[in-house]
Amino acid sequence: MKKVAVVTDSNSGIFPEEAEKLGCYVIPMPFIIDAEEYFENVNLSQEKFYEIQAQGKRITTSQPNINEIVSFWKKLLKEYDEIVHIPMSSGLSQSCATATNFAEEFNGKVQVVDNKRISFSMKASVLDAIEMTKIGKTAKQIKEFLEETSLDSSIYLMVDTLKYLKQGGRITPSAAAIGTVLNIKPVLQIQGGKLDSYAKVMNIRSAKMKMFEALKKDLEGRFAKLVEDGSLHLSVAHTCNDENAKIFAEELKNLYPNLKFDFIDPLALSISTHVGPKVLACGCYRTWQ
């Protein structure tokens, strides 16, 4: 049985201490703030990120240094036979494509997964990969499963302010100004790893209703068979909004008591850069077991 290492990045929401307990490895995502480089969960905590964001400083994301990743792979391959590397979705960053290109130098020993997921859905994939290594699945077999099921996932999130969407160029300044005056709360979706607009509502209650409505459509439509066989799970994420996230999670559990609920996690900071604080998100995703 081959010894397979599971590697991911901090967009999975897995912290270094948790990774050590789980038996996987996490590459911290870099951020540029005032021309200075920070690394998620290393010298940039969730609290520090939102403090800096509230100060109005410009925050940009960056790819992890591919030379450092390649060096890390080489180090791991002294202990492991193979590596399955699960980066953030190719729809949100070039880091997946870059890693895939460099993995070709390793003659199949490094399998890079285009999982098209982020946050709690990506975390679920990492946990699946860890469990699959325990029963002897190869890196290639794990990659094949995670890519075959990559689109079996939906995330919906409610944005409290249009400010950060405007800063990231996802909406125009005039649209942001009108939306702010009207107190519009956008509901966004992540499907296939891309962040897109889903709906516009006038208050938090309406935003929650819209997200539950979208989730219900998924559960009763394209994911109905997965609900039936028990492989579809639910989770909630948030940005600097822990108490409301717990309430939101209870509402979701009450709606779907027969579905397994996994996480209440902070949203990945690469998404938080564009959406800001006080976000609530919910979603569903297929799991291996």
Order of alpha helices (4+ residues) and beta strands (2+ residues): beta-alpha-beta-beta-beta-alpha-beta-alpha-beta-alpha-beta-alpha-alpha-beta-alpha-alpha-beta-beta-alpha-alpha-beta-alpha-beta-alpha-beta
